[in-house]
Amino acid sequence: MLKKTSDWIYERAHGRLVLLLFGLQILFTAFILPYFQEQFQLEGSTELLDLKFGFDTTTAFQLLDNYGEVGRSVYLQFESIWDVLFPLVYTLFNILFISFLLRKTFPENTKLRLLNLLPLLNMTFDFGENFGIVKLLGEFPNLSDFWVNFASISGVIKWVFSGIGIGVTLVLLLSWLTKAVRRR
């Protein structure tokens, strides 16, 4: 199943699609995410639970309380719509870009080519974190330790896989560039 999924992705990992998804990721990071960040600044808070590397119930309560009613409403909209679309975009970009680099760097018969599926783990835990935060926003001010821990742990794991993905991408990019320079 993993090999079939990986192979299916390799068939679609071409430069134009990678660039299109890169453009969509830029759109999110340059315009959509800053727009929502600005909405929080209007309410007096700029710190988001999504961006924290773990949090406890006290921290979650303080942040959600600082957002105010309008800020929590904006955050709920952001988590329910935009922070579902953004992980899809960055995951598709990362999967295709890593696949592109792996195809340029390693032969087809190596197990390392399954690394193109790594971004799916990041996305899974990002969705878990988002779901937990939506639950916290919905139950505020009565936060349950379960949903705080669920959102926090999912977020920490998301950041770990994000770091691993960045590391893998940088190593592959360096490897590909090194190979290209040696061929000249």
C-alpha positions in Angstrom: 0.0 0.0 0.0 2.8 2.5 0.9 4.8 1.6 -2.2 1.7 2.0 -4.4 0.9 5.4 -2.9 4.5 6.5 -3.2 4.7 5.4 -6.8 1.4 7.2 -7.6 2.9 10.4 -6.2 6.1 10.0 -8.2 4.1 9.9 -11.4 2.7 13.3 -10.6 5.9 14.9 -9.2 6.8 17.2 -12.0 8.3 20.7 -12.0 5.2 22.6 -13.0 2.9 21.1 -10.4 5.6 21.6 -7.7 5.9 25.3 -8.8 2.1 25.7 -8.7 1.9 24.3 -5.2 4.9 26.4 -4.2 3.0 29.5 -5.5 -0.1 28.5 -3.4 2.1 28.1 -0.3 3.5 31.5 -0.9 0.0 32.9 -1.3 -0.9 31.4 2.1 2.2 32.6 3.9 2.4 36.0 2.4 -1.3 37.0 2.4 -3.8 34.7 4.0 -1.9 33.9 7.2 -0.8 37.5 7.8 -4.4 38.7 7.3 -5.6 36.4 10.2 -2.6 37.3 12.3 -3.6 41.0 11.9 -7.1 40.1 13.1 -5.6 38.8 16.3 -3.4 41.9 16.7 -6.6 44.0 16.6 -7.8 42.0 19.6 -4.6 42.5 21.4 -3.0 39.1 21.1 -0.6 37.8 18.5 0.3 34.4 20.0 -1.5 31.4 18.5 -1.8 28.0 20.1 -0.8 26.5 16.6 2.6 28.2 16.8 3.5 27.0 20.3 5.7 24.0 20.9 3.4 22.5 23.6 1.1 24.2 26.1 -0.8 23.4 29.3 -4.3 24.1 30.4 -3.4 27.4 32.1 -1.5 28.7 29.0 -4.4 27.6 26.7 -6.9 29.3 28.9 -4.9 32.5 29.1 -4.4 32.7 25.4 -8.0 31.9 24.5 -9.2 34.4 27.1 -6.8 37.1 25.7 -8.3 36.7 22.3 -11.7 37.9 23.5 -15.0 36.8 22.0 -14.3 38.3 18.6 -10.7 36.9 18.5 -12.0 33.4 19.4 -14.6 33.6 16.6 -11.9 34.6 14.1 -9.6 31.8 15.4 -12.4 29.3 15.0 -13.0 30.4 11.4 -9.3 30.2 10.7 -8.9 26.7 12.3 -12.1 25.4 10.6 -11.3 26.6 7.1 -7.9 28.1 6.4 -5.9 25.9 8.7 -7.4 22.9 6.9 -6.5 24.2 3.5 -3.0 25.3 4.4 -1.8 21.9 5.6 -3.2 20.3 2.4 -1.3 22.8 0.3 2.0 22.6 2.1 1.7 18.8 2.4 1.1 18.4 -1.4 4.0 20.8 -2.1 6.3 19.0 0.3 5.4 15.5 -1.0 5.9 16.5 -4.6 9.1 18.4 -4.0 10.6 15.6 -1.9 9.5 13.1 -4.6 11.1 15.3 -7.3 14.4 15.5 -5.3 14.3 11.8 -4.5 13.8 10.9 -8.1 16.7 13.0 -9.1 18.9 11.6 -6.4 18.2 7.9 -5.9 17.4 5.0 -8.2 13.8 3.6 -8.3 14.6 0.4 -6.4 15.7 2.0 -3.2 13.6 2.1 0.0 14.7 5.7 0.6 12.2 6.7 -2.1 9.4 6.0 0.4 10.6 9.2 2.3 8.2 11.1 -0.1 5.4 10.0 2.3 6.9 11.7 5.3 4.9 14.9 4.9 1.7 12.9 5.4 2.7 12.3 9.1 3.2 16.1 9.6 -0.2 16.8 8.0 -2.0 14.1 10.2 -0.7 15.7 13.4 -1.4 19.2 12.2 -5.0 18.2 11.6 -5.1 16.6 15.1 -3.8 19.8 16.6 -6.4 21.8 14.7 -9.2 19.5 15.7 -8.1 19.8 19.4 -8.0 23.6 19.2 -11.4 23.8 17.6 -12.7 21.7 20.5 -11.0 24.1 23.0 -12.6 27.1 21.3 -16.0 25.4 21.4 -15.8 24.5 25.1 -14.2 27.8 26.3 -14.1 28.7 29.2 -14.5 25.2 30.4 -11.4 23.6 29.0 -10.9 19.9 29.4 -7.4 18.6 30.1 -7.9 15.8 27.5 -8.4 18.3 24.6 -5.6 20.6 25.8 -3.3 17.6 26.0 -4.5 16.2 22.6 -4.0 19.6 20.9 -0.7 20.2 22.6 0.8 16.8 22.0 -0.4 16.7 18.4 1.2 20.1 17.9 4.5 19.0 19.3 4.6 16.0 17.1 3.6 18.2 14.1 6.6 20.4 14.8 8.9 17.4 15.2 7.9 16.0 11.8 8.1 19.4 10.3 11.7 19.7 11.4 12.5 16.2 10.1 10.8 17.1 6.8 12.9 20.3 6.5 16.0 18.4 7.3 15.3 15.7 4.7 14.4 18.3 2.1 17.7 20.2 2.7 19.8 17.0 2.5 18.1 15.9 -0.7 18.4 19.4 -2.2 22.1 19.5 -1.3 22.6 16.0 -2.7 20.8 16.8 -6.0 22.9 20.0 -6.4 26.1 18.2 -5.6 25.2 15.5 -8.2 24.4 18.2 -10.8 27.7 20.0 -10.2 29.7 16.8 -10.5 28.1 16.0 -13.8 29.4 19.2 -15.3 
